[in-house]
């Protein structure tokens, strides 16, 4: 079975937004629920790609199978995309927003904004979800959210790129919907986001954003509960007391980790559904492949039974071992030579 | 190559400063193509000029495939009214296209002192970089120190910087590199 969902123009980076067994994208406003809704000449929005015009249906023989495709052409640059007919509903295609929807977007952009999400993991996942399934208002939410964040601190590179690409998508859709050039559409957006001094915008209550729900789009904040913090190190026979202070980082370290994590998450292009469920993936792992630490744990338990009084006495050497291991870890870091190895 | 076309009389020193600044910002040769007549057809009943129409009707100049034409005028421009009102027009450009327009109408008066002339030139350079940036597919930037920051933004200082920030500069460089024939 051919799993290619789209043929892109050369030069554009191929992105795999979902796994082979695609989950259904929750239907937002104007979502296309059936391939029968599409006809040649229709203008649709391909999430994270832009506005396309449906050219028509095509049949192709691929790997001995006759498959039906919808051919679409991106209005911005004329790039052609072939989407298998059975994938039309799962990729999140939707109609171009109406003028009423666009007006709501401007009222949303002009409204005062509560605090931006500061947890980068939640923010990144939310932004990706909203770009795919949130409709035009979802794209506006991403732009406004990142814009508000940029007022607090400069955006990291990956988020700066996301901000630019989501702004591009929003400009493109507004321009198509209102029938104005891109530059004017962008002026409208920034007129709402940053009105000139002394100008009071005639704002109405903004529309309610699309609620993203459903099994693959669980909106669960990664709150660090005790269960989630338990990495199973105790089961591996590692004394957590000996590693005291290892997990405690300064604010700078946290920031560094954040940017690293952001880069990693962007490079991997992990489907959102996979990112959301790290705890569920943890449970079956030991069953499939019993770790070598299990006998060690049993041995430790035996030792504890036979000589319970000796256990506290053995703790200090473990600490010492951990201290010995620390310089080794430092030395392993590229560009940071260990102090002890200076010649 | 960037070809500058003036639609009103401008000081030669200002144009020279602009050419040098554009060359420094984009790394593309810049040349003044002379002065042309302002297309009066774009004038609206209220005396302002329709920015879209003015750019569309601006006289063509001889240019090669990748050349960008920058028109400079001194008349008041008007944008089409949007859902929340009419954004102030400092110029106009064709996104990813080949021409841009800048108006000096909203600038502070050029004056005769060295300081005021310097401020005027810097602003002309900033607006030109901004609208040429659109021609190279750049979007507005949230950084008030970048030339791609909206010209009417309240966070923009009186005498704003006329350089692109790192992100916008790298993006424009990529576009220019790709466009080279």
Interface residues (C-beta under 8 A of the other chain):
Chain A: X102 X103 X106 X107 X110 X147 X150 X151 X154 X155 X157 X160 X163 X164 X167 X168 X171 X178 X180 X181 X182 X183 X184 X186 X187 X188 X189 X190 X191 X192 X194 X195 X196 X197 X199 X201 X202 X203
Chain B: X52 X79 X80 X82 X83 X84 X85 X87 X88 X89 X92 X93 X94 X95 X96 X134 X139 X140 X142 X143 X150 X152 X153 X154 X155 X167 X171
